[in-house]
């Protein structure tokens, strides 16, 4: 349980016990004033359900208004109090607490947390008074928030579960939860579809890369088998060697020419070897590209 909520329930417990002895309308009305004025009492549903407090509802208007006041502290707002005539006059602690509780209810939507809207909804005289109210609510543990003075807005990150549920609000709450669940399911389905699409595209791309690589390897293998030896160079080298052997000449001008021919022939024969299979493979890739 939230610590602030537990603290509020503990603070209310003594008033629930006192309600057993509040047998007259006057004493029950006084107990309502005490409970709504006491520090740390922010939940009131349990007190509303006690027999002697519930008896205020059908009592004469002099006392029944205290039951209405307690309902406003349980789940209403400052606007509710201001719109209902003939309610009991509030003390300063009660005014401050009801405005704090109203701030919690208004924190459900960013549109209701602008300075302009809060000043009107809480009947506050100035921005300074509003900021003091927010700061006191933060220190009391009622909410976590920051004052955005530049945007003239209260940025609320979390709210303590201190407001009681208004009678008949369960169906509305269930509908809101169902809508939220539907949106979550829709978002998850969209994410799953996107993941499947990305995986499918990656698979297609990988298979294409594998096919291209296999084709390149095949072309390189076939190219190695069909590369011919230059017949002219082969003839020059063979003829030079046979002429030297047949004539038996000493080392001289003829041998020099043969050696030059051999050097040129061998140099040209080495040309394809320098490139190796890498050159063929790159050429095959360019052809496929």
ROLUMKOL-923854 format. One line per 10 residues: number of its first residue (from 1); their letters; for each residue x, y, z of C-alpha. Coordinates in nm, 3 decimals. Layout:
N
NUM = A = X Y Z  ...
//
This chain:
289
1 = XXXXXXXXXX = 0.000 0.000 0.000  0.109 0.353 -0.071  0.271 0.503 0.246  0.067 0.824 0.224  -0.253 0.626 0.184  -0.166 0.407 0.483  -0.092 0.716 0.688  -0.427 0.868 0.591  -0.615 0.549 0.686  -0.441 0.540 1.021
11 = XXXXXXXXXX = -0.534 0.905 1.082  -0.899 0.833 1.000  -0.923 0.530 1.230  -0.962 0.736 1.547  -1.255 0.927 1.395  -1.423 0.601 1.291  -1.401 0.488 1.654  -1.535 0.823 1.781  -1.833 0.797 1.546  -1.976 0.516 1.759
21 = XXXXXXXXXX = -2.040 0.764 2.041  -2.167 1.042 1.811  -2.530 0.943 1.854  -2.685 1.289 1.806  -2.686 1.486 1.479  -2.501 1.770 1.646  -2.216 1.548 1.769  -2.197 1.371 1.431  -2.173 1.707 1.250  -1.899 1.819 1.486
31 = XXXXXXXXXX = -1.711 1.496 1.416  -1.727 1.568 1.041  -1.571 1.908 1.104  -1.296 1.755 1.316  -1.216 1.481 1.065  -1.196 1.715 0.766  -0.981 1.963 0.958  -0.732 1.716 1.108  -0.385 1.675 0.955  -0.320 1.364 0.743
41 = XXXXXXXXXX = -0.687 1.271 0.697  -0.738 1.250 0.320  -0.972 0.949 0.280  -1.324 0.950 0.424  -1.524 0.663 0.270  -1.501 0.447 0.581  -1.629 0.730 0.798  -1.918 0.792 0.558  -2.030 0.432 0.601  -2.055 0.439 0.981
51 = XXXXXXXXXX = -2.418 0.430 1.107  -2.418 0.757 1.302  -2.258 0.955 1.017  -2.489 0.793 0.759  -2.781 0.904 0.976  -2.696 1.266 0.889  -2.809 1.218 0.530  -3.185 1.206 0.605  -3.153 1.449 0.895  -3.280 1.808 0.880
61 = XXXXXXXXXX = -3.091 2.031 0.638  -2.908 2.191 0.926  -2.719 1.865 0.968  -2.758 1.687 0.635  -2.532 1.947 0.474  -2.246 1.807 0.683  -2.296 1.469 0.521  -2.282 1.638 0.178  -1.967 1.821 0.288  -1.803 1.493 0.388
71 = XXXXXXXXXX = -1.893 1.344 0.049  -1.721 1.638 -0.123  -1.407 1.577 0.084  -1.423 1.207 -0.008  -1.455 1.237 -0.388  -1.560 1.590 -0.482  -1.370 1.906 -0.568  -1.357 2.272 -0.477  -1.586 2.342 -0.773  -1.848 2.106 -0.624
81 = XXXXXXXXXX = -1.833 2.287 -0.291  -1.864 2.626 -0.461  -2.163 2.520 -0.671  -2.378 2.380 -0.387  -2.552 2.646 -0.176  -2.598 2.646 0.200  -2.304 2.422 0.281  -2.120 2.478 0.612  -1.854 2.746 0.617  -1.504 2.603 0.595
91 = XXXXXXXXXX = -1.213 2.685 0.822  -0.871 2.767 0.678  -0.738 2.409 0.727  -1.049 2.271 0.555  -1.013 2.513 0.263  -0.648 2.420 0.219  -0.719 2.045 0.236  -1.010 2.057 -0.008  -0.798 2.248 -0.257  -0.521 1.990 -0.219
101 = XXXXXXXXXX = -0.765 1.705 -0.279  -0.912 1.890 -0.577  -0.561 1.924 -0.720  -0.529 1.545 -0.710  -0.852 1.505 -0.907  -0.742 1.766 -1.162  -0.411 1.585 -1.215  -0.574 1.323 -1.436  -0.529 1.533 -1.750  -0.248 1.768 -1.864
111 = XXXXXXXXXX = -0.505 2.011 -2.001  -0.635 2.078 -1.648  -0.291 2.149 -1.504  -0.222 2.485 -1.663  -0.183 2.777 -1.426  -0.481 2.950 -1.586  -0.715 2.654 -1.539  -0.600 2.576 -1.184  -0.640 2.936 -1.071  -1.002 2.929 -1.184
121 = XXXXXXXXXX = -1.086 2.575 -1.068  -0.943 2.632 -0.719  -1.048 2.998 -0.682  -0.695 3.105 -0.599  -0.609 3.476 -0.601  -0.258 3.459 -0.754  0.007 3.242 -0.915  0.206 3.258 -0.592  -0.087 3.109 -0.399  -0.115 2.830 -0.656
131 = XXXXXXXXXX = 0.256 2.750 -0.638  0.240 2.744 -0.256  -0.050 2.498 -0.275  0.139 2.268 -0.514  0.455 2.281 -0.303  0.264 2.199 0.017  0.096 1.905 -0.160  0.434 1.774 -0.273  0.579 1.797 0.079  0.271 1.621 0.217
141 = XXXXXXXXXX = 0.336 1.329 -0.022  0.009 1.377 -0.208  0.175 1.394 -0.549  0.508 1.415 -0.731  0.526 1.720 -0.954  0.736 2.007 -1.084  0.642 2.368 -1.139  0.702 2.460 -1.502  0.702 2.837 -1.464  0.811 2.897 -1.823
151 = XXXXXXXXXX = 0.518 2.701 -1.968  0.285 2.811 -1.684  0.202 2.448 -1.611  0.226 2.192 -1.330  0.399 1.874 -1.454  0.264 1.586 -1.244  0.446 1.250 -1.259  0.248 1.054 -0.996  -0.046 1.092 -0.757  -0.112 0.912 -0.429
161 = XXXXXXXXXX = -0.433 0.701 -0.425  -0.623 0.919 -0.179  -0.948 0.997 -0.359  -1.246 0.773 -0.290  -1.461 0.651 -0.577  -1.776 0.847 -0.643  -2.091 0.627 -0.631  -2.175 0.493 -0.977  -1.827 0.556 -1.113  -1.728 0.189 -1.143
171 = XXXXXXXXXX = -1.885 0.137 -1.491  -1.710 0.449 -1.621  -1.382 0.334 -1.472  -1.421 -0.013 -1.624  -1.494 0.140 -1.964  -1.182 0.355 -1.943  -0.973 0.050 -1.850  -1.121 -0.150 -2.139  -1.036 0.128 -2.383  -0.682 0.146 -2.246
181 = XXXXXXXXXX = -0.645 -0.232 -2.278  -0.768 -0.221 -2.639  -0.514 0.047 -2.726  -0.234 -0.158 -2.565  -0.334 -0.470 -2.761  -0.345 -0.271 -3.086  0.001 -0.124 -3.024  0.146 -0.469 -2.945  -0.002 -0.613 -3.265  0.149 -0.331 -3.471
191 = XXXXXXXXXX = 0.489 -0.388 -3.311  0.471 -0.764 -3.376  0.381 -0.702 -3.742  0.674 -0.464 -3.782  0.913 -0.717 -3.623  0.791 -0.992 -3.859  0.833 -0.760 -4.159  1.189 -0.669 -4.060  1.280 -1.036 -4.008  1.130 -1.131 -4.347
201 = XXXXXXXXXX = 1.323 -0.860 -4.528  1.645 -0.966 -4.354  1.587 -1.328 -4.458  1.527 -1.232 -4.822  1.838 -1.015 -4.822  2.052 -1.290 -4.670  1.932 -1.549 -4.924  2.010 -1.310 -5.212  2.359 -1.251 -5.075  2.415 -1.627 -5.051
211 = XXXXXXXXXX = 2.296 -1.679 -5.411  2.519 -1.398 -5.539  2.819 -1.538 -5.352  2.760 -1.888 -5.491  2.728 -1.750 -5.844  3.053 -1.554 -5.808  3.237 -1.861 -5.682  3.104 -2.064 -5.978  3.217 -1.802 -6.229  3.564 -1.786 -6.072
221 = XXXXXXXXXX = 3.599 -2.166 -6.084  3.494 -2.181 -6.448  3.724 -1.891 -6.540  4.025 -2.072 -6.393  3.955 -2.376 -6.612  3.931 -2.189 -6.946  4.215 -1.929 -6.921  4.452 -2.021 -7.222  4.832 -1.995 -7.243  4.943 -1.748 -7.513
231 = XXXXXXXXXX = 5.063 -1.971 -7.803  5.295 -1.706 -7.950  5.486 -1.667 -7.626  5.504 -2.045 -7.588  5.647 -2.079 -7.942  5.913 -1.813 -7.892  6.039 -1.973 -7.574  6.048 -2.325 -7.722  6.210 -2.214 -8.052  6.485 -2.019 -7.879
241 = XXXXXXXXXX = 6.578 -2.311 -7.662  6.593 -2.558 -7.954  6.807 -2.319 -8.168  7.063 -2.285 -7.895  7.083 -2.656 -7.839  7.115 -2.742 -8.212  7.380 -2.481 -8.306  7.593 -2.530 -7.993  7.710 -2.168 -8.019  7.905 -2.005 -7.739
251 = XXXXXXXXXX = 7.765 -1.739 -7.523  7.730 -1.425 -7.734  7.491 -1.219 -7.926  7.258 -1.507 -8.014  7.233 -1.618 -7.653  7.165 -1.263 -7.544  6.871 -1.243 -7.779  6.742 -1.577 -7.660  6.768 -1.468 -7.298  6.586 -1.146 -7.376
261 = XXXXXXXXXX = 6.316 -1.340 -7.555  6.291 -1.578 -7.266  6.268 -1.290 -7.024  5.996 -1.122 -7.221  5.809 -1.442 -7.273  5.827 -1.543 -6.910  5.732 -1.195 -6.803  5.422 -1.206 -7.016  5.340 -1.554 -6.898  5.357 -1.442 -6.537
271 = XXXXXXXXXX = 5.109 -1.161 -6.598  4.788 -1.361 -6.542  4.940 -1.530 -6.237  4.992 -1.205 -6.049  4.624 -1.123 -6.045  4.533 -1.465 -5.904  4.175 -1.576 -5.832  4.104 -1.245 -5.657  4.108 -1.055 -5.984  3.875 -1.305 -6.146
281 = XXXXXXXXX = 3.641 -1.294 -5.851  3.626 -0.915 -5.854  3.560 -0.918 -6.226  3.278 -1.170 -6.177  3.122 -0.952 -5.909  3.136 -0.650 -6.140  2.963 -0.851 -6.409  2.687 -0.952 -6.168  2.659 -0.601 -6.034
//
